[in-house]
Amino acid sequence: MPSAFVLGVDLDGTCADFYNGLRPIAAEWLGVPADSLTSEVSWDLPEWGVARAPGGYPKLHHFAVTQRDLFRVLQPMPGAPQALRQLSDLGVRIRIITHRLLIKNFHRVAVQQTVEWLDGHDIPYWDLCFLADKSAVGADLYVEDSPRNVAQLRAEGHPTIVFTSSTNRHLAAPRADTWDEVLRMVTARMGRRPARTRHAPLRPARRSTRSTRPRS
Ligand SMILES: [Mg+2]
């Protein structure tokens, strides 16, 4: 049985509009106007002053997920669900790889919100991996926004598309500014794949499209 082309897909900042979703919650938590928090952020959000607040980013993260359902209310990046559906229909095995369990004692809610978000936006996937070391699960191609993850994946020889955000403009190509570009880059790479690894389209067992409550 030939192997499927596996696309390793990051969530926050790649599929999910993480910074725009977190901004109003951070403003509430910090007690500042939302429009005072710039959208041009660096990794770890020094521009928002989160590190100077009691508990720093871990406390904000915990508040956002457990009290404001962050992982359920994030908006998808424009075109992400549609592009992933097209890729899935082309036979790509979508492997979601996320480091959302970075804080102790909230895994149940983080996983539950993540699955509901994926289903609620009809995003197909075969695998859902929660781990920090993204190379550990493997993929033919990764889509990722974290500067550290991109650097690590590429250093280990894993082809990686950097999905553009204000945190990663310094990174080298290949990069995609939109999900239309991701779609084109992935299909182009599939076309260059050795014939022995091509395969008939696979279809994931999609979950039932039960209603969810995307907000904001
Ligand atoms: Mg990310």
Residues whose N, C-alpha, C, O or C-beta is under 5 A from the ligand:
A	BS01	MG	D10 L11 D12 G13 T14 D145 S146
